[in-house]
Amino acid sequence: MVESESFIKEVSEEVKRDRLFKLLNKFKWPLFALIILLVGAVGGYEYYKFDKKSRAQKNGEFLMSAIENLNNNGQIVTEEIDNKFVSVLIKLNEAKYFEKEGDIKSATATYNNIISKYGDNKFFNHYSKFQLYLMDPAESLRDTEKITVLDELSAPDGPLKLLALEQKLYLYVKINDLENIKLQVNLILSDQAITPEQVGRIKDVKSIYELN
């Protein structure tokens, strides 16, 4: 009886193996294709990670080299750069270098180039416009073209709105317009993004005009 049960079990196992082999044989090409696809996907992802890391390293090295060449030799980058972020960082460094060297014409041209070429990025757009303003600020509220720039930069969604509001504040300070001084001070101090440095500057203005 035991031998009979053992024989039946062996036959049953053999039948199962035979069915499995037939099934595998029937679907061997789809399975083979699936395995190749999985191996290719894993390999492709690993290559993507390696390539991304490699390109990031090259871009970082290129950026550092460009900054060093600029600061040490005054050499600017004239070639086209594929990476947009690296390209705009290099241009911003060049603009600040020209400012430091007193070459306002080249600095102005570089900032305008950034606005023209990378102006779709709001931060780079506003930053460049703000730097252009600082190089040639409004002398009074009658300078409507420059005041228009400050109005744009001080809009509620502007990344540099607090700095632009400060510039407006200084114009009102120059003409001793107390009502608008109070307004600008309150706008700046009520903004949650205000920095400790800005708080200190605004407190100085409040102290001068006894606004406490």
ABEGO torsion letter per residue (X at the ends): XAAAAAAAAAAAAAAAAAAAAAAAAAAAAAAAAAAAAAAAAAAAAAAAAAAAAAAAAAAAAAAAAAAAAAAAAGBBBABBBABAAAAAAAAAAAAAAAAAAGBAAAAAAAAAAAAAAAAABAAAAAAAAAAAAAABBBABAABAAAAAAAAAAABAABAAAAAAAAAAAAAAAAAGBAAAAAAAAAAAAABAABBAAAAAAAAAAAAAAGAX
